[in-house]
Amino acid sequence: MFRNQYDTDVTTWSPTGRLFQVEYAMEAVKQGSAAIGLRSRSHVVLASVNKAQSELSSHQRKIFKVDDHIGVAIAGLTADGRVLSRYMRSESINHSFTYESPLPVGRLVVRLADKAQVCTQRSWKRPYGVGLLVGGLDESGAHLYYNCPSGNYFEYQAFAIGSRSQAAKTYLERRFESFNESSREDLIKDAILAIRETLQGETLKSSLCTVSVLGVDEPFHFLDQESIQKVIDTFEKVPEEEEDGGEAEAEAAAAPAEQGGAGDQDVAPMEM
């Protein structure tokens, strides 16, 4: 995707004031599988889509534990995300060892943004091609940040990144005003529903998504597939019940016709 002579180096400005290499890194985030984050007053939920490269391979992890009070979900180049999550883990351990207290989420996000920004002004480096949703809990409450490859960071109530994330954003924008007072279970349900929006008609199953949660008196941990499937069943079975009711009405209406007689034998059976 060659534009012009201004996109061959990350330190070269275009006449319009743009750094194309940084924009290409931000585009790489949009190509990754979707990741979603939500927060309330007391909990943070991170969720991601499990997308395998082929039917013969397993999916790559998109959510990583940083500390008991911090987790991160990534979209984009997974290798870059793995390196940055290791850096975050190291910073958190060093802070805990030095000060004997958990590292505040905002301070870790600033250090991560500074590390990403350095790569936008060194000719021998390239920007990290990954976006990170950093969720955590500290003395000031629950937080959710998005770190961009450009070195910018933003705090959100809820956010989605990755491929087809716009559908999830639309869902979250309709619901975000209630997230602050939401319970843990409601947050998990909204995260899974937002994941479903990114699948574009594909049936949602517990094997297609990963969900993690952290909160007050609840260290960061992953939900098992059985727990995720129970949540999915609460809203996936409703259409099936409606369909069953419709089929029962159709059978009741067809019963008098079957008693009626001979002309029904010429009708072709319905395909299953």
N, C-alpha and C positions, 0 to 999 in steps of 0.2 A: 504494500500500500504506500507507494512512493509519491510524495507530494511535490517537493521541490528541494533546492539546495539547503534549505533551512532545517530539515528534519534529520540530518545525518549526525548531529551532535546534540547532547542534552544541554550544553552551555551556549548554544547559538540561538539568539532571539530572531524571530521573524520580524519583518517591518510592521506587522500588525500587533506586535507585543505578545507573541505566543511562543511557548516551548512545546514543539510538536512531540518530542520524545516523552514528555510528561503526559501529554494527552493520550498517546498510544498506551501508556501504562494504565491510565484510567479506563481506557477501552478494554484492556485485558480483564479488568474486574467484571465488566458486563458480560464477558464470555464464560465466566465460571458458573457453577451450579449455585442456585439461590441460597442465601442465608438470611435469617430473620431474627430480630431481637425485639423484646418488649420488656417494659419495667412497670412496676407499681411502686407504692410507698415502701414495701418490704421485700419484694422479690424481683428477680430478673430471670427471664426465660430466653434461651438461645435455641434456635432450631435451624436445620439445614437439610437440603435434599441430597439423598445418596444416589449419585449418578456414576455408574461404572462405564469404563471406556468400551467394554464389549461384554457379551454374555459370558465369556470365559474368565473374566477378571472380577475381582472384588472392587468395591468403591473405596476411595481415599477418604481419610478422616478430614472433616471440615470444622470440627469444634475441638478445642484444646483447653485443658485445665491449666491455669497459671498458678493459682493458689486456692486455698479454701474459700476465699471471698472474691475471686476474680476468674472469669472465663472469657474465651475469645472464639468467635466464629469468623471464618474467612471465606472470601470468594475471589477467584482469580488463579494465579499461579501457586499451586499448593506448596511447592518447594520453598518459595519465598515466605509463605505463611508459616511454614514449619520453623524456619530459621528465626523469624520475628517472634514467634511464640516462645521459642527457647530463650531468646534475649529477654523477653518480658519475665519469664520464670526466674532467670538469673537475677534480674533487678529486684524482684520481689523477695528472693531469698537473701540477697545482700542487705536489703533494707531491714528485714526481720532480724538478721544477725547483729546488725550494727545498733539499731534503735530498740530492739525487742518489742516491736509493735507492727501491725500489718501496714503495708504500703498503701497510702490513699490512692484511689482509682484515678483521680484527675492528674496526680503527679506522674503516674506511670504512663498515662496517655500523652502527656506533654513530652516525656522522654522518647516515647515511640515516634511522635511526630517530628521531633528534632532529628532523630536517626534517619527518618525518611527524607527530610528536607535536605540533608547533606548530599544525598544521591542526586539531587536536582541541580547541583552547582559544582560537580566534579566531573571533568571530561573523561576520566578513566573509570567512572562508575555508571551504572544505569539505575533508573528508578525501580523500586520494588513494584512488581506487577500484581499486587494483591491489595484488596480492601479488607479492613478488619472491623468487626463489631465487638467492642470491648464492653462487657457487662460486669458490674461489680457492686459490692456493698461495703460502705465504710461508715464512719461516725456521722457523716452528713446525710446518709440515706442511700438508696439504690440509684445507680447511674448506668446509662447506656451511651457509649460514644461510638462514632464512626471515624476511623482514621483512613485518610485518603493517600494514594501514592504521591500526591503533590506535597505532602507535609501538613496539609490542613486537617483539622479535627473539629467535629461538631457533636454536641450532646443532643440526644433525641429521647422522646417518650417511647417511640417505636420506629423501627426502620427496617428496610429490606434492601439487599444488594444482590448482584448476580444476574444471570439470565432470566428473563421473564419476571423480573422483580416488580415491574410496574403494576402488574395485576395485584400482587401482594400489598404494594403501597396503597393502592386504591381501597382495598379492604381495610387496611390499618387506619387510613385517614377517616373512614366512616365511623370507626370505633374508638379512636384514641382518647377521646374525652373521658371515657369510662375506665381507662386502664389504671389511672392513679389509685382508684378505690377498689380495683379488682382483687379477687382472691387468687390464691396460688392456682387452684384448679381452673378458674376462668382464664387466667393468663395462658396456661398450657393449651387450653382448648382454642383460644384465639390464635396462638402460634401455629397450631396444626391446621386450622382453617386457612390461615394465610399461606401456609405451604401448599395446601390443596389448590389455591388460586394459581400457583406457578406451574402446575402440572398440565394445564391445557387439556382437560378432558380425560387424562389418564387416571385410572382408579387409584385412590389413595390407600396405601397399605403401610403397616408399621415398618416393613423392610425398606421403604422408600424414604424414610426420614429419620433423623437423629434429633433428639430433644434433650436439653440439659436445663437444670434449674438450680438457683442458689437464692438464699434469703436469710432472714433473721433466724438464728439458731438452726440453720440448714446449710451445711457446707456444699460447695459445688459438687454436683454429681449428675450422671446420665440416667435418664429413665429407661427401664428395660422395655423390650418390644411388647410384652404382655400389657403393661400399663398404657403404652401408646395406643395399642389396638383397642383397649377398652374405651379410651376417649374417642377414637375414630368411630367405634360402633354406636356411640350415643347420637351421632348426627348422620351417619351413613345408613342406618336401618330405617329411618323415618320414610324415605321414598319407597323402600321396599314394602312397608306395611300399606302405604297408599296404593301401590300397585296390586297387592294381594286383595285389597278391598275392591278395586276396580275389576279384577278378574272374577271375584265372587259374584258381583252384580251382573257381569256378562254371562256367567254360567246360569244364574237364576233367570235371566231374560231368555236364554237359549233353550231352557228346559221345556217351556210350552211349545216352542216351535218343533222340538224333536218329537213331541207327542203327536204333532199335527200330521205327519204323514210322509208320503212317498217321495215328494219332490226333493227332500233333503238328501237323498242318496246321491244325487248328481253333483252336489257341492263338494269341491276339493277340500281336503283337510287343511287346517291352518299349520303353517310351518313353525317349528319350534326354534 
